[in-house]
Amino acid sequence: MKDSKLTVTAFDWVPAFAQGHVRDLRVRWALEEAGFPYQVEVMTQGAQKHPSHLRRQPFGQIPTLEIDGRTLFESGAILWRIAETSDTLLPQDPAACDRVLAWVFAALNTLEPPVGMLAMLDLFIKDKEAAARIRPEIASAARDMLDKLAAVLGPEPHIAGGFSVADIVLTTVLRDVPDDLIAGYPTLRAYVDRHTARPAFRAALEGQMKPFLENAARYEAAG
Ligand SMILES: N[C@@H](CCC(=O)N[C@@H](CS)C(=O)NCC(=O)O)C(=O)O
């Protein structure tokens, strides 16, 4: 993949609450860690629903990754493909590699759903009364998963041996846990801080933020 032509899709602007949290960040971060050069196709808001984009991402979302003309969608699938062709994101040992694979899925399938539901309640649901009524139950389900994650992580720096693609996925999920919940988990907070201090994460974040800053005035003026 190092010699392939790689293009990630991203947005030219998103509202403030989503800035730094759009899922192309994971893909950029993995590419930065792997040392694979890539280009970014910056899409205007709304272009994700055009038929030309739906042909490559059936749900009208980003990110996608184009690899020498073929397109992959779903950030988890994209990250796994990057990881298996990198020298840095997956261990060689098959048992260790299985643990990384399991943690990639655990982050996406077990942790991200309750975290995503909280984001939905806090940021998107218009019926604020209904959201406030059901939030405690969803928060409790999220806490249950975070308790177990904190217990299994313990004092370890990474989730599955050395630094791997599982840490990229898990860190990006944990960054979205609302402050009132993550405050109860100092080791998970430290885990996020440790990984977001990596130069590859900083480069990915800077890359995502650049068009948002450039286009803020135009989108804000349009209301
Ligand atoms: N499961 C998908 C989720 C992708 C997703 O939710 N993308 C959001 C940005 S983080 C998006 O494109 N939203 C715009 C829209 O739905 O119109 C993945 O991981 O790739």
The ligand as a Tripos MOL2 file, in Angstrom:
@<TRIPOS>MOLECULE
LIG
   20    19     1     0     0
SMALL
NO_CHARGES

@<TRIPOS>ATOM
      1 N1        -19.8990    3.1060   10.4020 N.3       1 LIG1
      2 C1        -19.4220    4.1740    9.5530 C.3       1 LIG1
      3 C2        -19.9640    5.4750   10.0970 C.3       1 LIG1
      4 C3        -19.5720    6.6510    9.2330 C.3       1 LIG1
      5 C4        -20.1940    7.9400    9.7290 C.2       1 LIG1
      6 O1        -20.9960    7.9660   10.6790 O.2       1 LIG1
      7 N2        -19.8110    9.0590    9.0760 N.am      1 LIG1
      8 C5        -20.3240   10.3400    9.4460 C.3       1 LIG1
      9 C6        -19.1730   11.2420    9.8710 C.3       1 LIG1
     10 S1        -18.3540   10.6120   11.3160 S.3       1 LIG1
     11 C7        -20.9520   11.0010    8.2240 C.2       1 LIG1
     12 O2        -20.4490   10.8990    7.1420 O.2       1 LIG1
     13 N3        -22.0400   11.7310    8.4440 N.am      1 LIG1
     14 C8        -22.6540   12.5400    7.4370 C.3       1 LIG1
     15 C9        -23.9980   12.0970    7.0450 C.2       1 LIG1
     16 O3        -24.4550   11.0490    7.5500 O.co2     1 LIG1
     17 O4        -24.6010   12.8120    6.2330 O.co2     1 LIG1
     18 C10       -17.8830    4.1660    9.5350 C.2       1 LIG1
     19 O5        -17.3110    3.8550   10.5850 O.co2     1 LIG1
     20 O6        -17.2820    4.4570    8.4920 O.co2     1 LIG1
@<TRIPOS>BOND
     1     1     2 1
     2     2     3 1
     3     2    18 1
     4     3     4 1
     5     4     5 1
     6     5     6 2
     7     5     7 1
     8     7     8 1
     9     8     9 1
    10     8    11 1
    11     9    10 1
    12    11    12 2
    13    11    13 1
    14    13    14 1
    15    14    15 1
    16    15    16 2
    17    15    17 1
    18    18    19 2
    19    18    20 1
@<TRIPOS>SUBSTRUCTURE
     1 LIG1         1 GROUP 0 **** ****
